């Protein structure tokens, strides 16, 4: 039996337009979302697609030869890699001239990439400073060419803001390069590390489409209160949200590292049990780690902890050390058996952590409860002989296999009770409910059906202090 699971994206064409202006454009106030949901292209992306290279045609000449060269060279690349070096170049140019900027390079017939001409790509990066200035960076690649724009609104950038924004140049480019890699990588680690004393939020939206169909999309939002990310391509989709509004639940850096490693092992176990795609799960694990790193910690003074540890520090040692989060991962279902289309190959996993506090009538902390949950749903086909590759066909002779359906749920709870400002008791519980249904077929005939349930529950309570009332 498989071990049970426990919780815890040539000729150089001519530059047809470059416009540099100090005039500010009026835009709606930017309000970052606290949760991200998978959807079609965002309003920002749709607006970028509506700005084609031909629409920006003017008689102006380019004042940024490096940017013009990059845009021209990228016209000869597939759409998915159209923005090599462009994201970094756009942010770095702000250091030299923090003004609005627009540039377009139009395509000609001889630079169209065979088999790629009906695809398009767009990127929208929005950055809001603590003073309220918004910087909008946009890139698009369509049949008529490549467009790059930088626009500011609601004020002028000061020197520190320019340095903080341009300091994200490498992180922005890394995110674009990761999405264009094969297999793709969601590389947003650098974008989580912006200076939040100067910058208020960072919002990145990307899209690659063919006709009206989105082939790949990424939506990432981060501010001082939350982080949210959704990713989707033709094979997988996932969402992650991190709550940064309660820094008091954060543990030490060492706690966080250990918790992240434990969750990655949990994801590996789920992937193994449900036969998930390893490359896709690795991408998800990297994203999960980035979304739950670089948000601070509550370190215990090593010189004092052997003599004195505060009740808050003591309480945090019984928690994960991570901020609360929710995460879900789902592969696109497939039908690998041509004779039984209803037997889908699927994999979906979601898990979360939530922390709640309550106070007594005097306003003192009386209880803190941390809950974790996980849920795996998966189904897959497997050859009867593990040494022979599975090959399901239209003939009955090829219909010898087992079909597995898995439904696993696990939850844990840690309850910290406080009395008179002291941590009094710690109670923990863990519940596991796993189920696997295996159907065995030989030459298309069902010969065996086996259901394996697994239920387990554990509780533990630790008394820390005795009180007299």
C-alpha positions, 0 to 999 in steps of 0.5 A, a space after each residue: 500500500 502507498 504511504 498515507 499523506 499527512 498535512 502539516 509562462 535577419 533584416 531589422 524592421 523600421 521603428 515607426 513610433 517613439 513618443 516621450 512626454 512629461 504629460 501625465 494621463 488621468 487614470 483610476 485609483 489603483 486598488 490591489 486585490 487581496 485575493 486573485 481568481 482565475 479568469 479571462 484576460 484582465 482589463 489591463 491586458 485587454 487595454 494593452 491588446 487594443 494598442 497596436 504598433 500601427 496605432 502609434 505610428 508617428 514621424 518621431 525618431 527613437 531616443 532609446 537606441 538600445 530599446 529600439 534594437 531589442 524590440 526589433 530583434 525580438 520581432 524575429 522570435 516566437 511570440 512567447 519569447 518576444 520580451 527578452 530584455 525588454 522588461 528590464 530595459 523599461 524599468 532601468 530607463 526610469 533612472 535616466 529619465 523618469 518620464 512617460 515613454 512609448 515606443 512601437 516597432 511595426 512588423 513587415 511581412 519578412 519578419 513574421 514567424 512561421 506558425 506563430 502569426 496568429 498568436 499575441 502576448 501582453 504584459 502589464 506591470 503596475 507599481 504604486 508608491 507609498 506616496 500614491 504615484 502609480 507607474 504602469 509598464 505595458 508590453 504587447 506583441 501582435 501581428 502588427 509589431 511590438 509596443 512598449 509603454 511606461 506611464 505615470 499618474 497621480 504625481 511625480 516620482 522622487 529619487 528614492 521611488 525611482 531607485 526602488 522601482 528600477 531595482 525591480 528590473 532584474 526581478 521583472 525580467 526574470 518573471 518574463 523569462 520564466 514564463 517563456 521557458 520550456 517547461 515554464 517557471 513562475 519566477 516571482 521571488 524577486 517581485 516579493 522583495 520590494 522595499 515596502 517602506 517606499 513601494 505600496 504594491 506590485 501587480 503583474 499580469 501576463 497573457 499569451 493567446 491564440 485568437 480568443 483562447 488564452 494559452 497562458 496567463 499569470 496574475 500576481 498581486 502583492 502589498 503590505 497586507 496580502 499576496 495573491 497569484 493565479 497561473 493557468 496554461 493548457 496543462 495546469 492551473 493553480 492559485 495561492 493567497 497569503 495573508 500578511 495582515 497578522 505579523 504576530 503569528 509569524 515565527 522565527 526564520 528557522 521555523 519558516 524554513 522548516 515549515 516550507 520544507 515540510 509542506 514541499 515534502 507533503 506536496 511530493 507525497 501527494 504527487 506520488 500518491 496521485 501520480 501527478 505531473 512532476 514538472 508541474 508540481 515542481 513549478 507549483 512548489 517553487 511558487 508556493 515557497 516564493 509566496 511564503 518567503 521574505 515577509 519577515 519573522 519574529 526572532 527570539 534573542 538567542 542571548 536571552 532565550 535560555 534565561 527568559 522567553 516571552 509568552 508570545 515567543 513561547 506560543 509561536 514555537 507551537 505554531 508553523 511560523 508561516 503566515 496564513 495561506 490558501 493554495 490549490 493546484 489542478 491539472 487538466 483532466 485527460 482521457 487516456 482510455 479510448 474505450 472508457 472516456 468516463 475514466 478520467 485521469 485527474 489530479 487536484 490538491 488544495 491545502 491551507 492554514 488559518 489562525 484565529 484569536 479570541 480575547 476575554 472580557 478584559 481584552 486579554 488574549 485568551 485563545 489562539 487556534 491554528 488549523 491546517 487542512 489538505 485535500 487530494 482528489 486524483 484518478 489514474 490508469 496503471 498497467 497490470 505489469 509494472 515492467 510493461 508501459 501502459 498502452 490502452 487502445 481500441 482492442 480488448 487485448 489492450 484493456 488490461 489495467 487498474 484504474 485508481 480513484 483517490 480521495 484523501 482529506 487531512 486536518 490538524 488543529 493546535 489550540 493555545 489557551 492563555 490565563 492571566 497573560 501566560 500560555 497555560 495549555 497547548 492541545 493538538 489534534 489531527 484527523 486523517 480520512 483516506 479512501 482509494 478505489 481500485 478497479 482491475 480490468 483484464 481484456 476489458 472485463 472487470 475482474 476485481 474492485 477493491 476499496 481501501 479506507 484509512 481513518 486515524 485521529 490523534 489528540 495531545 494536550 500539554 499542561 504548562 502552568 497551574 493557576 489558582 482562581 
